[in-house]
């Protein structure tokens, strides 16, 4: 059986006007960040290496966005409100 651990992160500010910071709480060798809008359209899909914090700019309209953060064996998706 395959288990994925929940990634403990802090994503802030929420709500935001554009800029979002992701605190991974530990340095990871590989992190993938995917941002989708409420309709499921992928806005951002980026890979990061050897990071413990990530800064994003969510361009586009105000609304609800979902940020998925994946490392080698951990995963979390959080909802962000862009105003």
DRENVEXTOR-516657 format. One record per atom (N, C-alpha, C, O): x, y, z; residue number from 1; atom name. Coordinates in Angstrom, 2 decimals. Layout:
[marlo [X, Y, Z], NUM, CA] ...
***
This chain:
[marlo [0.84, -1.17, 0.00], 1, N] [marlo [0.00, 0.00, 0.00], 1, CA] [marlo [0.89, 1.25, 0.00], 1, C] [marlo [1.95, 1.25, 0.62], 1, O] [marlo [0.46, 2.30, -0.68], 2, N] [marlo [1.24, 3.53, -0.83], 2, CA] [marlo [0.58, 4.65, -0.04], 2, C] [marlo [-0.62, 4.90, -0.19], 2, O] [marlo [1.35, 5.31, 0.79], 3, N] [marlo [0.83, 6.40, 1.60], 3, CA] [marlo [1.54, 7.69, 1.24], 3, C] [marlo [2.76, 7.71, 1.02], 3, O] [marlo [0.78, 8.77, 1.19], 4, N] [marlo [1.36, 10.10, 1.00], 4, CA] [marlo [1.13, 10.87, 2.29], 4, C] [marlo [0.00, 10.96, 2.77], 4, O] [marlo [2.18, 11.42, 2.84], 5, N] [marlo [2.07, 12.20, 4.07], 5, CA] [marlo [1.58, 13.60, 3.73], 5, C] [marlo [1.83, 14.12, 2.64], 5, O] [marlo [0.89, 14.20, 4.67], 6, N] [marlo [0.44, 15.58, 4.52], 6, CA] [marlo [1.64, 16.49, 4.75], 6, C] [marlo [2.36, 16.35, 5.74], 6, O] [marlo [1.85, 17.40, 3.83], 7, N] [marlo [2.94, 18.37, 3.94], 7, CA] [marlo [2.49, 19.51, 4.83], 7, C] [marlo [1.46, 20.13, 4.57], 7, O] [marlo [3.26, 19.80, 5.88], 8, N] [marlo [2.92, 20.90, 6.78], 8, CA] [marlo [3.53, 22.17, 6.20], 8, C] [marlo [4.74, 22.33, 6.14], 8, O] [marlo [2.65, 23.08, 5.79], 9, N] [marlo [3.09, 24.33, 5.20], 9, CA] [marlo [2.25, 25.46, 5.74], 9, C] [marlo [1.18, 25.26, 6.30], 9, O] [marlo [2.77, 26.65, 5.55], 10, N] [marlo [2.00, 27.86, 5.84], 10, CA] [marlo [1.98, 28.67, 4.55], 10, C] [marlo [3.03, 28.96, 3.98], 10, O] [marlo [0.79, 29.03, 4.09], 11, N] [marlo [0.63, 29.83, 2.88], 11, CA] [marlo [-0.07, 31.12, 3.28], 11, C] [marlo [-1.17, 31.09, 3.82], 11, O] [marlo [0.58, 32.24, 3.02], 12, N] [marlo [0.06, 33.53, 3.49], 12, CA] [marlo [0.49, 34.65, 2.56], 12, C] [marlo [1.43, 34.46, 1.79], 12, O] [marlo [-0.14, 35.80, 2.58], 13, N] [marlo [-1.37, 36.12, 3.32], 13, CA] [marlo [-2.58, 35.50, 2.62], 13, C] [marlo [-2.54, 35.18, 1.44], 13, O] [marlo [-3.63, 35.36, 3.37], 14, N] [marlo [-4.88, 34.85, 2.83], 14, CA] [marlo [-6.03, 35.54, 3.54], 14, C] [marlo [-6.29, 35.25, 4.71], 14, O] [marlo [-6.73, 36.45, 2.87], 15, N] [marlo [-6.72, 36.74, 1.43], 15, CA] [marlo [-5.48, 37.54, 1.01], 15, C] [marlo [-4.76, 38.09, 1.84], 15, O] [marlo [-5.27, 37.58, -0.33], 16, N] [marlo [-4.13, 38.29, -0.90], 16, CA] [marlo [-4.57, 39.12, -2.09], 16, C] [marlo [-5.61, 38.87, -2.69], 16, O] [marlo [-3.76, 40.12, -2.41], 17, N] [marlo [-4.02, 40.90, -3.62], 17, CA] [marlo [-3.28, 40.30, -4.81], 17, C] [marlo [-3.76, 40.38, -5.94], 17, O] [marlo [-2.10, 39.68, -4.57], 18, N] [marlo [-1.33, 39.10, -5.67], 18, CA] [marlo [-0.22, 38.18, -5.14], 18, C] [marlo [-0.07, 37.05, -5.62], 18, O] [marlo [0.54, 38.64, -4.17], 19, N] [marlo [1.72, 37.92, -3.69], 19, CA] [marlo [1.36, 36.91, -2.61], 19, C] [marlo [0.57, 37.19, -1.71], 19, O] [marlo [1.95, 35.71, -2.73], 20, N] [marlo [1.73, 34.64, -1.77], 20, CA] [marlo [3.08, 34.04, -1.41], 20, C] [marlo [3.92, 33.80, -2.28], 20, O] [marlo [3.29, 33.80, -0.13], 21, N] [marlo [4.50, 33.13, 0.35], 21, CA] [marlo [4.13, 31.75, 0.87], 21, C] [marlo [3.13, 31.58, 1.56], 21, O] [marlo [4.96, 30.77, 0.53], 22, N] [marlo [4.77, 29.40, 0.99], 22, CA] [marlo [5.97, 29.05, 1.87], 22, C] [marlo [7.11, 29.04, 1.40], 22, O] [marlo [5.71, 28.76, 3.13], 23, N] [marlo [6.75, 28.35, 4.07], 23, CA] [marlo [6.68, 26.84, 4.20], 23, C] [marlo [5.72, 26.30, 4.77], 23, O] [marlo [7.68, 26.14, 3.68], 24, N] [marlo [7.71, 24.68, 3.70], 24, CA] [marlo [8.18, 24.12, 5.03], 24, C] [marlo [8.05, 22.92, 5.28], 24, O] [marlo [8.71, 24.96, 5.89], 25, N] [marlo [9.18, 24.61, 7.23], 25, CA] [marlo [10.43, 23.73, 7.25], 25, C] [marlo [10.96, 23.44, 8.32], 25, O] [marlo [10.89, 23.31, 6.09], 26, N] [marlo [12.14, 22.56, 5.97], 26, CA] [marlo [12.58, 22.63, 4.52], 26, C] [marlo [11.75, 22.78, 3.61], 26, O] [marlo [13.86, 22.52, 4.30], 27, N] [marlo [14.37, 22.55, 2.93], 27, CA] [marlo [14.05, 21.23, 2.25], 27, C] [marlo [14.25, 20.16, 2.83], 27, O] [marlo [13.57, 21.32, 1.03], 28, N] [marlo [13.24, 20.12, 0.27], 28, CA] [marlo [14.08, 20.06, -0.99], 28, C] [marlo [14.39, 21.09, -1.59], 28, O] [marlo [14.44, 18.86, -1.40], 29, N] [marlo [15.22, 18.70, -2.62], 29, CA] [marlo [14.42, 19.09, -3.85], 29, C] [marlo [14.95, 19.71, -4.78], 29, O] [marlo [13.13, 18.73, -3.87], 30, N] [marlo [12.28, 19.00, -5.01], 30, CA] [marlo [10.88, 19.37, -4.53], 30, C] [marlo [10.31, 18.68, -3.68], 30, O] [marlo [10.34, 20.44, -5.07], 31, N] [marlo [8.97, 20.87, -4.76], 31, CA] [marlo [8.29, 21.31, -6.04], 31, C] [marlo [8.86, 22.07, -6.82], 31, O] [marlo [7.08, 20.83, -6.26], 32, N] [marlo [6.26, 21.26, -7.40], 32, CA] [marlo [5.09, 22.06, -6.84], 32, C] [marlo [4.43, 21.62, -5.90], 32, O] [marlo [4.85, 23.24, -7.42], 33, N] [marlo [3.73, 24.08, -7.00], 33, CA] [marlo [2.80, 24.25, -8.20], 33, C] [marlo [3.22, 24.67, -9.28], 33, O] [marlo [1.53, 23.92, -7.98], 34, N] [marlo [0.51, 24.08, -9.01], 34, CA] [marlo [-0.58, 24.97, -8.45], 34, C] [marlo [-1.12, 24.70, -7.38], 34, O] [marlo [-0.92, 26.03, -9.19], 35, N] [marlo [-1.99, 26.93, -8.80], 35, CA] [marlo [-3.09, 26.81, -9.86], 35, C] [marlo [-2.84, 26.96, -11.05], 35, O] [marlo [-4.31, 26.54, -9.39], 36, N] [marlo [-5.46, 26.47, -10.29], 36, CA] [marlo [-6.53, 27.45, -9.82], 36, C] [marlo [-6.63, 27.77, -8.64], 36, O] [marlo [-7.32, 27.92, -10.78], 37, N] [marlo [-8.43, 28.78, -10.41], 37, CA] [marlo [-9.63, 27.92, -10.04], 37, C] [marlo [-9.56, 26.69, -10.08], 37, O] [marlo [-10.74, 28.57, -9.70], 38, N] [marlo [-11.93, 27.85, -9.24], 38, CA] [marlo [-12.49, 26.93, -10.33], 38, C] [marlo [-13.13, 25.92, -10.02], 38, O] [marlo [-12.25, 27.27, -11.60], 39, N] [marlo [-12.73, 26.45, -12.73], 39, CA] [marlo [-11.81, 25.27, -13.02], 39, C] [marlo [-12.13, 24.45, -13.88], 39, O] [marlo [-10.67, 25.18, -12.33], 40, N] [marlo [-9.74, 24.09, -12.54], 40, CA] [marlo [-8.65, 24.39, -13.56], 40, C] [marlo [-7.83, 23.53, -13.87], 40, O] [marlo [-8.65, 25.62, -14.10], 41, N] [marlo [-7.63, 26.01, -15.07], 41, CA] [marlo [-6.31, 26.22, -14.35], 41, C] [marlo [-6.24, 26.93, -13.35], 41, O] [marlo [-5.25, 25.60, -14.88], 42, N] [marlo [-3.92, 25.70, -14.29], 42, CA] [marlo [-3.33, 27.08, -14.60], 42, C] [marlo [-3.18, 27.45, -15.76], 42, O] [marlo [-2.98, 27.82, -13.56], 43, N] [marlo [-2.43, 29.17, -13.68], 43, CA] [marlo [-0.91, 29.13, -13.57], 43, C] [marlo [-0.21, 29.81, -14.33], 43, O] [marlo [-0.40, 28.35, -12.64], 44, N] [marlo [1.04, 28.22, -12.39], 44, CA] [marlo [1.37, 26.74, -12.23], 44, C] [marlo [0.64, 26.00, -11.58], 44, O] [marlo [2.48, 26.32, -12.84], 45, N] [marlo [3.01, 24.97, -12.65], 45, CA] [marlo [4.53, 25.10, -12.69], 45, C] [marlo [5.12, 25.17, -13.77], 45, O] [marlo [5.15, 25.14, -11.50], 46, N] [marlo [6.60, 25.38, -11.43], 46, CA] [marlo [7.27, 24.37, -10.51], 46, C] [marlo [6.68, 23.89, -9.54], 46, O] [marlo [8.50, 24.06, -10.84], 47, N] [marlo [9.34, 23.19, -10.01], 47, CA] [marlo [10.39, 24.03, -9.30], 47, C] [marlo [10.93, 24.98, -9.87], 47, O] [marlo [10.67, 23.67, -8.06], 48, N] [marlo [11.67, 24.36, -7.25], 48, CA] [marlo [12.61, 23.31, -6.67], 48, C] [marlo [12.21, 22.18, -6.40], 48, O] [marlo [13.86, 23.69, -6.50], 49, N] [marlo [14.87, 22.77, -5.98], 49, CA] [marlo [15.59, 23.40, -4.80], 49, C] [marlo [15.98, 24.57, -4.84], 49, O] [marlo [15.76, 22.62, -3.74], 50, N] [marlo [16.48, 23.04, -2.53], 50, CA] [marlo [15.94, 24.33, -1.94], 50, C] [marlo [16.70, 25.27, -1.67], 50, O] [marlo [14.64, 24.37, -1.74], 51, N] [marlo [13.97, 25.56, -1.20], 51, CA] [marlo [13.28, 25.21, 0.12], 51, C] [marlo [12.84, 24.08, 0.32], 51, O] [marlo [13.20, 26.20, 1.00], 52, N] [marlo [12.40, 26.06, 2.21], 52, CA] [marlo [11.27, 27.09, 2.23], 52, C] [marlo [10.36, 27.01, 3.07], 52, O] [marlo [11.34, 28.05, 1.30], 53, N] [marlo [10.30, 29.06, 1.16], 53, CA] [marlo [10.16, 29.42, -0.31], 53, C] [marlo [11.14, 29.45, -1.05], 53, O] [marlo [8.92, 29.68, -0.73], 54, N] [marlo [8.64, 30.00, -2.13], 54, CA] [marlo [7.76, 31.23, -2.18], 54, C] [marlo [6.82, 31.37, -1.39], 54, O] [marlo [8.06, 32.14, -3.10], 55, N] [marlo [7.27, 33.35, -3.30], 55, CA] [marlo [6.58, 33.26, -4.65], 55, C] [marlo [7.22, 33.00, -5.67], 55, O] [marlo [5.25, 33.46, -4.67], 56, N] [marlo [4.47, 33.41, -5.90], 56, CA] [marlo [3.74, 34.72, -6.13], 56, C] [marlo [3.42, 35.45, -5.19], 56, O] [marlo [3.47, 35.01, -7.39], 57, N] [marlo [2.59, 36.10, -7.76], 57, CA] [marlo [1.44, 35.50, -8.54], 57, C] [marlo [1.64, 34.94, -9.61], 57, O] [marlo [0.24, 35.61, -8.00], 58, N] [marlo [-0.93, 35.08, -8.67], 58, CA] [marlo [-1.53, 36.20, -9.50], 58, C] [marlo [-2.16, 37.12, -8.98], 58, O] [marlo [-1.33, 36.10, -10.81], 59, N] [marlo [-1.86, 37.09, -11.74], 59, CA] [marlo [-3.28, 36.69, -12.11], 59, C] [marlo [-3.65, 35.52, -12.03], 59, O] [marlo [-4.08, 37.67, -12.51], 60, N] [marlo [-5.43, 37.34, -12.96], 60, CA] [marlo [-6.49, 37.95, -12.09], 60, C] [marlo [-6.22, 38.81, -11.25], 60, O] [marlo [-7.69, 37.49, -12.31], 61, N] [marlo [-8.86, 38.06, -11.67], 61, CA] [marlo [-8.94, 37.69, -10.19], 61, C] [marlo [-8.31, 36.74, -9.73], 61, O] [marlo [-9.75, 38.46, -9.48], 62, N] [marlo [-10.06, 38.13, -8.09], 62, CA] [marlo [-10.88, 36.85, -8.07], 62, C] [marlo [-11.62, 36.57, -9.00], 62, O] [marlo [-10.75, 36.08, -7.00], 63, N] [marlo [-11.52, 34.86, -6.87], 63, CA] [marlo [-10.82, 33.84, -6.02], 63, C] [marlo [-9.85, 34.15, -5.32], 63, O] [marlo [-11.30, 32.62, -6.08], 64, N] [marlo [-10.75, 31.52, -5.29], 64, CA] [marlo [-9.73, 30.76, -6.14], 64, C] [marlo [-9.99, 30.43, -7.29], 64, O] [marlo [-8.58, 30.49, -5.54], 65, N] [marlo [-7.50, 29.73, -6.18], 65, CA] [marlo [-7.09, 28.59, -5.26], 65, C] [marlo [-7.23, 28.69, -4.04], 65, O] [marlo [-6.59, 27.52, -5.84], 66, N] [marlo [-6.10, 26.38, -5.06], 66, CA] [marlo [-4.62, 26.22, -5.33], 66, C] [marlo [-4.18, 26.17, -6.48], 66, O] [marlo [-3.84, 26.14, -4.26], 67, N] [marlo [-2.40, 25.96, -4.36], 67, CA] [marlo [-2.07, 24.55, -3.88], 67, C] [marlo [-2.31, 24.20, -2.73], 67, O] [marlo [-1.51, 23.75, -4.79], 68, N] [marlo [-1.07, 22.40, -4.45], 68, CA] [marlo [0.45, 22.39, -4.39], 68, C] [marlo [1.12, 22.82, -5.32], 68, O] [marlo [0.97, 21.90, -3.27], 69, N] [marlo [2.41, 21.82, -3.07], 69, CA] [marlo [2.76, 20.35, -2.89], 69, C] [marlo [2.24, 19.68, -2.00], 69, O] [marlo [3.66, 19.86, -3.76], 70, N] [marlo [4.08, 18.46, -3.72], 70, CA] [marlo [5.59, 18.39, -3.53], 70, C] [marlo [6.34, 19.11, -4.19], 70, O] [marlo [6.02, 17.53, -2.61], 71, N] [marlo [7.44, 17.21, -2.49], 71, CA] [marlo [7.59, 15.75, -2.90], 71, C] [marlo [6.65, 15.16, -3.44], 71, O] [marlo [8.73, 15.16, -2.64], 72, N] [marlo [8.96, 13.78, -3.07], 72, CA] [marlo [7.94, 12.80, -2.49], 72, C] [marlo [7.54, 11.86, -3.18], 72, O] [marlo [7.51, 13.01, -1.25], 73, N] [marlo [6.56, 12.07, -0.66], 73, CA] [marlo [5.48, 12.74, 0.19], 73, C] [marlo [4.82, 12.08, 0.99], 73, O] [marlo [5.28, 14.05, 0.01], 74, N] [marlo [4.27, 14.77, 0.77], 74, CA] [marlo [3.45, 15.65, -0.16], 74, C] [marlo [3.90, 16.01, -1.25], 74, O] [marlo [2.23, 15.98, 0.29], 75, N] [marlo [1.31, 16.72, -0.55], 75, CA] [marlo [0.35, 17.53, 0.32], 75, C] [marlo [-0.06, 17.10, 1.39], 75, O] [marlo [0.01, 18.74, -0.17], 76, N] [marlo [-1.01, 19.54, 0.47], 76, CA] [marlo [-1.65, 20.44, -0.58], 76, C] [marlo [-0.98, 20.92, -1.50], 76, O] [marlo [-2.95, 20.67, -0.44], 77, N] [marlo [-3.67, 21.64, -1.28], 77, CA] [marlo [-4.40, 22.58, -0.34], 77, C] [marlo [-5.09, 22.14, 0.58], 77, O] [marlo [-4.22, 23.89, -0.58], 78, N] [marlo [-4.88, 24.90, 0.24], 78, CA] [marlo [-5.60, 25.91, -0.65], 78, C] [marlo [-5.19, 26.16, -1.78], 78, O] [marlo [-6.67, 26.47, -0.10], 79, N] [marlo [-7.48, 27.44, -0.83], 79, CA] [marlo [-7.02, 28.85, -0.47], 79, C] [marlo [-6.77, 29.16, 0.69], 79, O] [marlo [-6.90, 29.71, -1.50], 80, N] [marlo [-6.50, 31.10, -1.31], 80, CA] [marlo [-7.56, 32.00, -1.95], 80, C] [marlo [-8.09, 31.69, -3.02], 80, O] [marlo [-7.87, 33.09, -1.30], 81, N] [marlo [-8.80, 34.07, -1.85], 81, CA] [marlo [-8.00, 35.26, -2.35], 81, C] [marlo [-7.28, 35.90, -1.58], 81, O] [marlo [-8.12, 35.57, -3.64], 82, N] [marlo [-7.46, 36.73, -4.22], 82, CA] [marlo [-8.49, 37.85, -4.32], 82, C] [marlo [-9.55, 37.67, -4.91], 82, O] [marlo [-8.16, 39.00, -3.73], 83, N] [marlo [-9.11, 40.13, -3.72], 83, CA] [marlo [-8.66, 41.23, -4.66], 83, C] [marlo [-9.34, 42.25, -4.78], 83, O] 
***
